[in-house]
Amino acid sequence: MNNRARMGLLVPTGLTTNDTNKALYSELIKLESLHSVIGYENESLIFPDVHHTFKFCQLTVTAPGKSRQTLYTYLCRRIPETKDERRMFVMSAADVQLVNPNTNTSPIFRTKIDAQLTMKLYKAAPILVQEADARNPWNVSYSQGLFHSSSDADLFGKNTKEAMQAAGGTLVGNIFEVDGETYLPYYEGKMMFQFDHRYGTFEGATQANLNVGSLPQPSIAQKRDFEYRVLPRYWVRKENVDNSLGDWNHGWLIGFRDFTSSIVERTGIFTVLPRVGLSDQFGTIYAQPEQGQAIPALVANLNALVLDYVTRQKVGWTHLKKYMLFQLPVLSPSSYHEADLQFVVNASLELTCTSSDLANYSEEMGGSGKLFEWNPDRRQRLRAELDGYYAHLYGLTRDELRYILDPKDVFGEGFPSETFRVLKEREIKQYGEYRTQRLVLEAYDEFAKSDRFRDEMPRRVSAIEATPTTGKARSQS
C-alpha cells in the first residue's frame, strides 16, 4: 500500500484479542499500521445465518508509520452505535503494552470510560505473571485442570456412584474406598463458585439439570454441616490425582472456572478445594509466595469485584484462559500492609473454610484449623467488606467504584456500558434492591474514614468526574 492507502477487512474479533493471533496483531501495532478496529457482536443478527454470540470486527490497516494510535469501538450491535463517541477509545502501542504486556493483544472495552478506568487499575497493580522478565511475585504456576474430559476419560468415566457401589465400594463423605483403594471425587466446574467448593452437587440431579449445565444446590442446613460433601458424577483413583499433582504436596488446591463469560453474574470464579480430581473445566493455580500464609489474600483478590471488572474486559468468548489470568492486575504480596493482610486473610479464611475437608488449609494459612459456620447474611456482608477494601487498595474513588458496580448509576440509563447487570437484576428480583451495590458502598465509606485510608483519600485522582446527587458524570480529560 502507498502512504495514502487503507485496507478494510471483516474478520473475527479474535484477531485482535486472542493469544493465537498475537504475532499478527502486535506486528500491526509495532509497525503503526493499525488505523481502527470497529467491533460488533451479532446479537441483532447483522448476519442472520451466524450465531448471535459471534463477535467480528471491521479492521482498517494503513501503510507503516501512518497509525501511531488506533481507534477502537467494541461490542456494537447496530451500525449506528459505531458512531457513538462514548464507545470510542484510542490506544497507543504503550497503552496496549500496559494492559496486555505478555501478548500485546487488545482488551475489549465497551466505552472510553472503561478503557480509562482499566488502565488506571493496571497502573495500581502489576500483572500476575510478567513473562518477559519472569516477574512472578506470587510464584504462580498453572495447569488446565488435572484430567482431560475426553483423552483421560478411561481414568474416571466408568466410575459412577452406581458402579462403585456395585463393586462393593464404601462411600465416606464423598470419597470411595474400593478393595483397599481410595477414589477421590472428580470435580466439574459447575460444582463450585466463589469461596465455595460445595456449590452444586450431582446428588439428585435430573437430566433437565444436566441439559442446561445447572446442578441442584445444597440447602443452608447442609452447608452448615461441616461434614456435608457434595457428590460428583465420577470418581478417580487417588493415585492418579497424586501423579497429576506431581510435587504439589499440599492438601488443597486453588481452582477457577475456565468456562465463563463476560455477561454472567460473575466472570472470575475462584475458590480453594480439597485435594481432588479436577476436570479441564477448571484452571488450577499453584501459588507459593515467600509469605505462604498470604495465599488467602490472593484468593480474595482474584474474587474481588474490582478485579472481576477487569476480567470481564479480557474474556471475549466463553473461556478464562491462562494468558488472560496471567495478565490480570493482581496486587503483589509486598503491596499489603500488615493490617491489610490481617483483615483480608481472616475474611478470606472465614468465607472459604466452611467444611472439615479444608481444615488443613485453615491450619496451613494460620487459622489453626478453625472452621466457620455457613451464614448467608454474614457472608454477603463479609464479601462486601472485602470488595470495599480492595477498591481502596486499588486507589479507586467512590464514583469509580459506583461505576464498576453499575455504570448507569453514574451516567444514566442511556449509557452504553454494563458491568454486573445479571447480578443487579437477580438481586432486585430476590431482595427488591441491588444489595451488593449498597453493601459495598457502605463498606467503602466506612474504610474511607479509617486510619488506613483517610489521609490518602484527598490525593486520589479519578478517571470519572461525577455529581453524586444527579448521577451525571463525564470522562476526565
C-alpha positions as CSV (number, residue, x, y, z in Angstrom):
1,M,0.0,0.0,0.0
2,N,1.2,3.5,-0.7
3,N,1.2,6.2,2.0
4,R,-2.4,7.3,1.3
5,A,-3.9,3.8,1.0
6,R,-6.1,2.0,3.5
7,M,-7.2,-1.7,3.5
8,G,-10.5,-2.8,5.1
9,L,-11.1,-6.3,6.4
10,L,-14.0,-8.0,8.0
11,V,-12.6,-10.6,10.4
12,P,-13.5,-12.3,13.7
13,T,-12.7,-10.0,16.7
14,G,-10.4,-12.7,18.0
15,L,-7.8,-11.5,15.5
16,T,-7.2,-8.5,17.8
17,T,-7.9,-10.2,21.2
18,N,-6.8,-13.9,21.1
19,D,-3.4,-15.2,22.1
20,T,-3.2,-17.3,19.0
21,N,-3.2,-14.2,16.8
22,K,-0.9,-12.1,18.9
23,A,2.0,-12.2,16.4
24,L,0.0,-10.6,13.6
25,Y,-1.8,-8.1,15.9
26,S,1.4,-7.0,17.7
27,E,3.2,-6.6,14.4
28,L,0.5,-4.3,13.1
29,I,0.8,-2.2,16.3
30,K,4.6,-2.1,16.2
31,L,4.5,-1.1,12.5
32,E,2.0,1.7,13.4
33,S,-0.3,0.3,10.7
34,L,-3.5,-0.4,12.6
35,H,-5.8,2.5,11.9
36,S,-9.0,1.3,13.6
37,V,-10.9,-1.7,15.0
38,I,-14.7,-1.4,14.9
39,G,-16.1,-4.5,16.8
40,Y,-19.5,-6.0,16.6
41,E,-21.4,-8.7,18.4
42,N,-24.1,-10.4,16.3
43,E,-26.9,-10.1,18.9
44,S,-29.0,-8.1,16.4
45,L,-28.3,-10.6,13.7
46,I,-26.4,-8.3,11.3
47,F,-25.5,-11.6,9.7
48,P,-28.7,-13.7,10.1
49,D,-27.1,-17.1,9.5
50,V,-24.3,-16.5,12.0
51,H,-24.7,-17.4,15.7
52,H,-25.9,-14.5,17.8
53,T,-22.9,-14.5,20.2
54,F,-20.3,-14.4,17.5
55,K,-18.1,-11.3,17.5
56,F,-16.5,-9.8,14.4
57,C,-14.8,-6.6,13.6
58,Q,-14.1,-4.1,10.8
59,L,-10.3,-3.8,10.7
60,T,-8.6,-0.9,8.8
61,V,-4.9,-1.0,8.1
62,T,-2.6,1.7,6.7
63,A,0.9,1.8,5.4
64,P,3.6,1.5,8.2
65,G,4.1,4.6,10.3
66,K,0.7,6.1,9.5
67,S,-1.2,5.0,12.6
68,R,0.6,5.9,15.8
69,Q,-2.7,5.4,17.7
70,T,-5.5,3.0,17.0
71,L,-9.2,3.9,17.3
72,Y,-11.3,1.2,18.8
73,T,-15.0,0.6,19.3
74,Y,-16.2,-2.8,20.5
75,L,-19.4,-4.8,21.1
76,C,-21.6,-2.7,18.8
77,R,-24.9,-4.4,17.9
78,R,-26.1,-2.0,15.2
79,I,-24.2,0.1,12.7
80,P,-25.2,3.5,14.2
81,E,-23.6,2.5,17.5
82,T,-20.2,2.7,15.8
83,K,-20.6,6.5,15.7
84,D,-21.2,6.9,19.4
85,E,-18.3,8.8,20.7
86,R,-18.8,7.4,24.2
87,R,-17.9,4.0,22.8
88,M,-14.8,5.2,21.1
89,F,-11.3,5.0,22.7
90,V,-7.8,5.4,21.4
91,M,-4.8,3.3,22.4
92,S,-1.2,3.6,21.5
93,A,1.3,0.8,21.5
94,A,2.4,1.8,25.0
95,D,-1.3,1.5,26.2
96,V,-1.6,-2.0,24.7
97,Q,1.7,-2.9,26.4
98,L,0.4,-1.7,29.7
99,V,-2.8,-3.8,29.8
100,N,-1.6,-6.9,27.9
101,P,2.2,-6.9,28.1
102,N,2.6,-10.7,27.6
103,T,0.5,-11.0,24.4
104,N,0.3,-7.4,23.1
105,T,-3.4,-8.1,22.2
106,S,-6.4,-5.8,22.6
107,P,-8.8,-5.9,25.6
108,I,-12.5,-5.4,24.8
109,F,-13.7,-2.2,26.3
110,R,-17.4,-1.2,25.9
111,T,-16.6,2.5,26.3
112,K,-13.9,5.1,26.6
113,I,-14.6,5.3,30.4
114,D,-13.9,1.5,30.6
115,A,-10.6,2.0,28.9
116,Q,-9.5,4.8,31.1
117,L,-10.6,3.1,34.3
118,T,-9.0,-0.2,33.4
119,M,-5.7,1.5,32.6
120,K,-5.8,3.2,36.0
121,L,-6.1,-0.3,37.6
122,Y,-3.2,-1.5,35.7
123,K,-1.1,1.3,37.0
124,A,-2.1,0.4,40.5
125,A,-1.0,-3.2,40.4
126,P,1.4,-5.4,38.4
127,I,0.1,-8.3,36.3
128,L,0.0,-11.7,38.0
129,V,2.9,-13.1,35.9
130,Q,5.1,-10.8,33.7
131,E,6.6,-13.3,31.2
132,A,9.2,-11.1,29.5
133,D,11.3,-10.6,32.7
134,A,9.9,-13.6,34.7
135,R,8.3,-11.4,37.4
136,N,6.1,-13.6,39.4
137,P,5.6,-12.3,42.9
138,W,3.1,-15.0,43.9
139,N,5.3,-17.7,42.4
140,V,2.3,-18.9,40.4
141,S,2.2,-21.8,38.0
142,Y,-0.9,-23.1,36.2
143,S,-2.4,-26.2,34.8
144,Q,-5.6,-26.9,32.8
145,G,-7.4,-28.9,35.5
146,L,-5.9,-32.3,36.2
147,F,-7.7,-34.6,33.8
148,H,-8.9,-34.0,30.3
149,S,-12.6,-34.9,29.9
150,S,-12.0,-36.8,26.6
151,S,-8.5,-38.1,26.5
152,D,-8.4,-39.1,30.2
153,A,-12.0,-40.5,30.3
154,D,-10.7,-44.0,30.8
155,L,-9.4,-42.9,34.3
156,F,-12.9,-41.9,35.6
157,G,-15.6,-42.2,33.0
158,K,-16.9,-45.6,34.3
159,N,-16.5,-44.7,38.0
160,T,-20.1,-43.7,38.7
161,K,-21.7,-44.0,42.2
162,E,-23.7,-47.0,41.0
163,A,-20.6,-48.7,39.5
164,M,-18.5,-48.1,42.7
165,Q,-21.3,-49.4,44.9
166,A,-21.8,-52.5,42.7
167,A,-18.0,-53.2,43.1
168,G,-18.5,-53.2,46.9
169,G,-17.2,-49.7,47.5
170,T,-17.9,-47.8,50.7
171,L,-18.7,-44.1,50.4
172,V,-17.4,-41.9,53.3
173,G,-18.3,-38.2,52.7
174,N,-17.6,-38.1,49.0
175,I,-14.6,-40.4,49.0
176,F,-15.0,-44.1,47.9
177,E,-13.0,-47.0,49.3
178,V,-13.0,-50.0,46.9
179,D,-10.9,-53.1,47.6
180,G,-8.4,-51.1,49.7
181,E,-8.1,-48.4,47.0
182,T,-9.1,-44.8,47.5
183,Y,-11.1,-42.9,44.9
184,L,-11.4,-39.1,45.1
185,P,-14.3,-37.1,43.7
186,Y,-13.8,-35.8,40.2
187,Y,-14.9,-32.1,40.3
188,E,-16.5,-30.3,37.4
189,G,-16.7,-26.5,37.2
190,K,-20.4,-26.2,38.0
191,M,-19.8,-27.8,41.4
192,M,-18.0,-24.6,42.7
193,F,-18.5,-20.9,43.0
194,Q,-16.5,-18.0,44.6
195,F,-15.3,-19.0,48.1
196,D,-17.5,-22.2,47.8
197,H,-16.4,-25.7,46.9
198,R,-19.8,-27.1,47.8
199,Y,-21.9,-25.0,45.4
200,G,-23.5,-27.7,43.3
201,T,-24.0,-31.5,43.7
202,F,-24.8,-34.3,41.3
203,E,-26.9,-35.9,44.0
204,G,-30.5,-35.7,42.9
205,A,-29.5,-34.1,39.5
206,T,-32.1,-34.6,36.8
207,Q,-31.5,-34.9,33.1
208,A,-33.0,-31.5,32.8
209,N,-30.4,-30.1,35.1
210,L,-27.6,-31.7,33.1
211,N,-29.1,-30.5,29.8
212,V,-28.7,-26.8,30.9
213,G,-25.5,-27.3,32.9
214,S,-27.0,-26.5,36.2
215,L,-26.8,-28.6,39.4
216,P,-29.0,-28.8,42.5
217,Q,-27.6,-26.6,45.3
218,P,-27.3,-27.8,48.9
219,S,-29.6,-26.3,51.5
220,I,-28.3,-23.9,54.1
221,A,-28.7,-26.6,56.7
222,Q,-26.4,-28.9,54.7
223,K,-23.9,-26.1,54.2
224,R,-23.9,-25.6,58.0
225,D,-22.8,-29.2,58.5
226,F,-19.0,-29.3,58.4
227,E,-19.2,-32.9,57.3
228,Y,-21.5,-32.4,54.4
229,R,-20.0,-33.1,51.0
230,V,-21.3,-32.5,47.5
231,L,-21.2,-35.6,45.3
232,P,-19.6,-35.7,41.8
233,R,-20.7,-37.5,38.7
234,Y,-17.5,-39.6,38.7
235,W,-14.6,-40.7,40.9
236,V,-10.9,-41.1,40.1
237,R,-8.1,-43.0,41.8
238,K,-6.2,-41.1,44.4
239,E,-3.0,-42.5,42.8
240,N,-3.9,-40.8,39.5
241,V,-4.6,-37.5,41.3
242,D,-1.2,-37.7,43.1
243,N,0.6,-38.4,39.8
244,S,-1.1,-35.4,38.2
245,L,-0.2,-33.1,41.0
246,G,3.5,-34.1,41.0
247,D,5.5,-32.4,43.7
248,W,2.5,-30.3,44.9
249,N,2.3,-31.7,48.5
250,H,-0.5,-29.6,49.9
251,G,-3.9,-31.0,50.9
252,W,-5.7,-28.2,49.0
253,L,-5.9,-26.6,45.5
254,I,-6.9,-23.2,44.1
255,G,-9.2,-23.7,41.2
256,F,-11.3,-21.5,38.9
257,R,-13.9,-22.0,36.3
258,D,-12.4,-22.0,32.8
259,F,-15.8,-21.9,31.2
260,T,-17.3,-18.5,31.9
261,S,-18.4,-15.3,30.2
262,S,-18.4,-11.5,30.5
263,I,-22.2,-11.4,30.6
264,V,-22.9,-13.7,33.5
265,E,-23.2,-12.9,37.2
266,R,-19.5,-13.2,37.9
267,T,-16.7,-13.9,35.4
268,G,-13.7,-14.8,37.6
269,I,-14.9,-17.6,39.9
270,F,-12.1,-18.8,42.2
271,T,-12.1,-21.0,45.3
272,V,-10.0,-23.3,47.4
273,L,-10.8,-27.0,47.1
274,P,-9.5,-30.1,48.9
275,R,-7.1,-32.4,47.1
276,V,-9.5,-33.9,44.5
277,G,-9.6,-34.7,40.8
278,L,-10.3,-31.6,38.6
279,S,-11.8,-31.7,35.1
280,D,-10.5,-29.5,32.3
281,Q,-13.4,-27.1,33.1
282,F,-11.0,-25.8,35.7
283,G,-7.9,-23.8,35.6
284,T,-5.7,-24.7,38.5
285,I,-3.3,-22.3,40.3
286,Y,-0.3,-23.3,42.3
287,A,0.9,-20.3,44.4
288,Q,3.9,-20.5,46.7
289,P,4.9,-16.9,47.7
290,E,7.6,-16.3,50.3
291,Q,4.8,-15.2,52.6
292,G,2.9,-18.5,52.3
293,Q,0.2,-17.5,54.7
294,A,-0.8,-14.6,52.4
295,I,-2.4,-17.1,49.9
296,P,-5.9,-16.3,51.2
297,A,-5.3,-12.7,50.1
298,L,-4.6,-13.9,46.6
299,V,-7.9,-15.8,46.6
300,A,-9.7,-12.8,47.9
301,N,-8.1,-10.5,45.3
302,L,-9.0,-12.8,42.4
303,N,-12.6,-12.9,43.6
304,A,-12.8,-9.1,44.2
305,L,-15.4,-7.1,42.4
306,V,-12.8,-4.6,41.2
307,L,-10.6,-7.3,39.6
308,D,-13.7,-9.1,38.2
309,Y,-14.5,-5.8,36.4
310,V,-11.1,-6.1,34.6
311,T,-11.5,-9.8,34.0
312,R,-14.8,-9.1,32.1
313,Q,-12.8,-6.9,29.7
314,K,-10.5,-9.8,28.9
315,V,-12.9,-12.6,28.3
316,G,-14.1,-12.2,24.7
317,W,-15.8,-15.5,24.3
318,T,-16.5,-18.2,26.8
319,H,-13.2,-19.2,28.5
320,L,-10.8,-17.6,31.0
321,K,-7.5,-18.9,29.8
322,K,-4.0,-18.9,31.2
323,Y,-2.8,-15.9,29.1
324,M,-5.8,-13.9,30.4
325,L,-5.3,-14.9,34.0
326,F,-1.5,-14.1,33.9
327,Q,-2.3,-10.5,32.6
328,L,-4.7,-9.5,35.3
329,P,-3.6,-6.7,37.6
330,V,-3.2,-8.5,40.9
331,L,-1.7,-6.9,44.0
332,S,1.7,-8.4,44.9
333,P,2.2,-9.8,48.4
334,S,4.6,-6.9,49.2
335,S,1.9,-4.3,48.5
336,Y,-0.1,-5.3,51.5
337,H,0.4,-3.6,54.9
338,E,0.3,-5.8,57.9
339,A,-3.1,-4.5,58.8
340,D,-4.3,-5.2,55.3
341,L,-3.2,-8.9,55.5
342,Q,-4.8,-9.3,58.9
343,F,-8.2,-8.2,57.7
344,V,-8.1,-9.7,54.2
345,V,-6.7,-13.1,55.2
346,N,-9.1,-13.5,58.1
347,A,-12.1,-12.6,55.9
348,S,-11.0,-14.9,53.1
349,L,-10.5,-17.8,55.5
350,E,-13.9,-17.3,57.1
351,L,-15.5,-17.4,53.6
352,T,-13.6,-20.4,52.5
353,C,-13.2,-22.8,55.5
354,T,-16.8,-23.9,55.9
355,S,-16.1,-27.7,55.7
356,S,-13.8,-30.1,57.5
357,D,-12.1,-31.1,54.3
358,L,-10.4,-27.7,54.3
359,A,-9.3,-27.8,57.9
360,N,-5.8,-28.5,56.6
361,Y,-5.9,-25.3,54.5
362,S,-7.0,-23.3,57.6
363,E,-4.2,-24.8,59.6
364,E,-1.6,-24.1,57.0
365,M,-2.8,-20.5,56.5
366,G,-2.5,-19.6,60.2
367,G,-6.1,-20.2,61.0
368,S,-5.4,-23.1,63.5
369,G,-7.7,-25.4,61.6
370,K,-10.7,-23.3,62.6
371,L,-13.9,-23.8,60.6
372,F,-16.7,-21.2,60.2
373,E,-20.5,-21.8,60.1
374,W,-22.2,-21.0,56.8
375,N,-24.2,-17.8,57.4
376,P,-25.6,-16.3,54.2
377,D,-26.1,-12.8,55.6
378,R,-22.7,-12.7,57.3
379,R,-21.1,-14.0,54.1
380,Q,-22.7,-11.3,52.0
381,R,-21.5,-8.6,54.3
382,L,-18.0,-10.0,54.6
383,R,-17.7,-10.2,50.8
384,A,-19.0,-6.6,50.5
385,E,-16.3,-5.5,53.0
386,L,-13.6,-7.3,51.0
387,D,-14.9,-5.6,47.8
388,G,-14.9,-2.2,49.5
389,Y,-11.4,-2.8,50.9
390,Y,-9.9,-3.8,47.6
391,A,-11.5,-0.7,45.9
392,H,-9.3,1.2,48.4
393,L,-6.2,-0.9,47.8
394,Y,-6.5,-0.2,44.1
395,G,-6.9,3.5,44.8
396,L,-10.4,4.0,43.5
397,T,-12.6,7.0,44.2
398,R,-16.2,6.4,45.3
399,D,-17.5,7.4,41.8
400,E,-15.2,4.9,40.2
401,L,-16.5,2.2,42.4
402,R,-20.1,3.3,41.7
403,Y,-19.3,3.0,38.0
404,I,-17.9,-0.5,38.4
405,L,-21.0,-1.6,40.3
406,D,-23.3,0.0,37.8
407,P,-22.3,2.5,35.0
408,K,-25.9,3.7,34.7
409,D,-25.9,4.8,38.3
410,V,-23.3,7.3,37.3
411,F,-24.1,8.2,33.7
412,G,-27.8,7.4,33.4
413,E,-29.9,4.8,31.7
414,G,-28.8,5.6,28.2
415,F,-25.1,4.9,28.8
416,P,-23.8,2.2,26.5
417,S,-21.9,0.1,29.1
418,E,-22.8,-2.5,31.6
419,T,-20.8,-4.4,34.2
420,F,-22.7,-6.6,36.7
421,R,-26.1,-6.3,35.1
422,V,-27.0,-10.0,35.8
423,L,-26.1,-9.7,39.4
424,K,-28.1,-6.5,39.8
425,E,-31.2,-8.0,38.1
426,R,-31.1,-11.1,40.3
427,E,-30.7,-9.2,43.5
428,I,-33.5,-6.7,42.6
429,K,-35.7,-9.7,42.0
430,Q,-34.6,-11.5,45.1
431,Y,-34.3,-8.7,47.6
432,G,-36.1,-5.7,46.0
433,E,-32.8,-3.8,45.8
434,Y,-29.3,-4.1,44.3
435,R,-28.0,-5.2,47.7
436,T,-24.3,-5.8,46.6
437,Q,-24.2,-2.1,45.5
438,R,-25.5,-0.8,48.8
439,L,-23.3,-3.0,51.0
440,V,-20.1,-2.5,49.0
441,L,-20.5,1.3,49.0
442,E,-21.3,1.3,52.7
443,A,-18.2,-0.7,53.4
444,Y,-16.1,1.6,51.2
445,D,-17.4,4.7,53.1
446,E,-16.5,3.1,56.4
447,F,-13.0,2.2,55.3
448,A,-12.5,5.7,53.8
449,K,-12.8,7.1,57.4
450,S,-10.3,4.6,58.8
451,D,-6.7,5.4,59.8
452,R,-5.5,3.1,56.9
453,F,-7.1,5.2,54.1
454,R,-8.3,8.5,55.5
455,D,-5.1,10.5,54.6
456,E,-4.8,9.3,51.0
457,M,-8.5,9.9,50.1
458,P,-7.9,13.6,49.1
459,R,-5.0,12.7,46.8
460,R,-6.9,10.2,44.7
461,V,-7.4,11.3,41.1
462,S,-10.5,9.9,39.4
463,A,-10.9,8.7,35.8
464,I,-14.5,9.9,36.2
465,E,-15.9,13.2,37.3
466,A,-19.5,12.9,38.6
467,T,-22.1,14.8,40.5
468,P,-23.2,12.3,43.1
469,T,-26.6,13.9,43.7
470,T,-27.6,13.8,40.0
471,G,-25.7,10.7,38.9
472,K,-24.4,12.7,35.9
473,A,-20.8,12.2,35.0
474,R,-18.2,12.9,32.3
475,S,-14.9,11.4,31.4
476,Q,-11.9,13.2,32.8
477,S,-9.9,14.9,30.0
